Amino acid sequence: MTDVWDFCLKIGAAILAGLVVGVERELKKKQAGLKTNALVSAGAAIFVIISLNFKTDFGVDITRVLSQVVVGIGFLGAGVIIKDRNNVKGLTTAATVWCSAALGCLAATEMYWELLFATIFIVIVNYLFAFVDKKIS
């Protein structure tokens, strides 16, 4: 079983990473901002933590929860994608929510360095490539 402090550390790290990613979305007034990214990251972490508690049980494949997080977040992300004639909006927001779920999975599995760097890279991609995208368009 997971002890309460270990649980709090993992969830806290997941929420912090989600908040950091959500800041950029919030500043750009996008649909999924601070709360959404923090909650998606926390939720993914919680599901993975639950599955890790069964890792020693016979016949249990704890990696199935990871795959279900990926699929489940895909449905959530699909809800923010809007097609208007020849224009598609919300793809970056959907991808960012998907990445926030991945951050939660990293936190739950105690991959804290990977969590830090992934968070930084996601924020860099959203900030830096927004400028590049504008220049290309």
C-alpha positions in Angstrom: 0.0 0.0 0.0 1.1 3.6 -0.6 1.8 5.6 2.5 0.0 8.9 2.8 3.1 11.1 2.5 4.3 9.2 -0.6 0.8 9.7 -2.1 0.8 13.4 -1.2 4.3 13.9 -2.8 3.2 12.2 -6.0 -0.1 14.1 -6.3 1.6 17.3 -5.3 4.2 16.9 -8.0 1.5 16.0 -10.6 -0.6 19.1 -9.7 2.4 21.4 -9.7 3.5 20.1 -13.2 -0.1 20.5 -14.4 -0.3 24.0 -13.1 3.0 25.0 -14.7 1.8 23.7 -18.1 -1.7 25.3 -17.5 -0.2 28.8 -17.0 0.6 29.2 -20.6 -2.9 28.0 -21.7 -4.5 30.4 -19.1 -2.4 33.4 -20.3 -3.6 32.7 -23.9 -7.2 32.5 -22.7 -7.5 28.9 -24.0 -10.3 26.5 -22.9 -8.2 24.2 -20.8 -6.1 26.3 -18.4 -4.7 26.0 -14.9 -7.4 23.9 -13.2 -7.9 21.6 -16.1 -4.3 20.7 -16.6 -3.7 20.4 -12.9 -6.7 18.1 -12.4 -5.9 16.0 -15.5 -2.4 15.5 -14.2 -3.6 14.7 -10.7 -6.3 12.3 -11.9 -3.8 10.4 -14.1 -1.5 10.1 -11.1 -4.2 8.9 -8.8 -5.2 6.1 -11.3 -1.6 5.0 -11.7 -1.0 5.0 -8.0 -4.1 2.8 -7.5 -2.8 0.4 -10.1 0.7 0.3 -8.5 -0.9 -1.0 -5.3 -1.8 -4.2 -7.2 1.6 -4.8 -8.8 2.4 -7.9 -6.7 -1.0 -9.6 -7.3 -0.9 -12.6 -9.5 -2.2 -12.0 -13.1 -2.4 -8.3 -12.7 -1.0 -6.1 -15.5 -0.6 -2.6 -14.0 0.4 -1.1 -17.3 -3.2 -1.5 -18.5 -4.1 1.6 -16.4 -1.5 3.6 -18.2 -3.0 2.7 -21.6 -6.5 3.5 -20.3 -5.3 6.9 -19.1 -4.0 7.6 -22.7 -7.3 6.5 -24.2 -9.5 8.3 -21.7 -7.7 11.6 -22.0 -8.1 11.3 -25.8 -11.8 11.6 -25.3 -11.4 14.6 -23.0 -9.1 16.2 -25.6 -11.5 15.5 -28.4 -14.0 17.7 -26.6 -11.9 20.8 -27.0 -11.3 20.3 -30.7 -13.7 22.4 -32.9 -14.0 22.3 -36.6 -15.4 25.4 -38.3 -15.5 25.0 -42.1 -11.9 24.8 -43.1 -10.6 25.8 -39.7 -9.7 23.5 -36.8 -9.2 24.9 -33.3 -8.2 23.4 -30.0 -5.6 20.8 -31.3 -2.8 22.3 -29.2 -5.0 22.5 -26.1 -6.0 18.9 -26.6 -2.4 17.8 -27.0 -1.5 19.8 -23.9 -4.2 18.1 -21.9 -2.8 14.8 -23.1 0.7 15.8 -22.1 -0.6 16.8 -18.6 -1.9 13.3 -18.2 1.5 12.0 -19.1 3.0 14.3 -16.4 0.7 12.8 -13.9 1.8 9.3 -14.9 5.5 10.3 -14.5 4.8 11.7 -11.0 2.9 8.6 -9.9 5.8 6.4 -11.0 8.3 8.6 -9.1 10.1 9.7 -12.3 10.7 13.1 -10.9 13.6 14.2 -13.1 11.7 13.1 -16.1 8.7 15.0 -14.8 10.7 18.2 -14.4 12.2 18.0 -17.9 9.0 17.0 -19.6 7.2 19.9 -18.0 9.9 22.3 -19.1 9.8 20.9 -22.7 6.0 21.1 -22.9 6.0 24.7 -21.8 8.8 25.5 -24.2 7.0 23.9 -27.1 3.8 25.8 -26.3 5.6 29.2 -25.9 8.3 29.0 -28.5 6.4 27.4 -31.2 3.5 29.7 -30.9 5.9 32.4 -32.2 7.2 30.1 -34.9 3.7 29.2 -35.9 2.7 32.9 -36.2 5.7 33.6 -38.4 4.9 30.6 -40.7 1.2 31.6 -41.0 
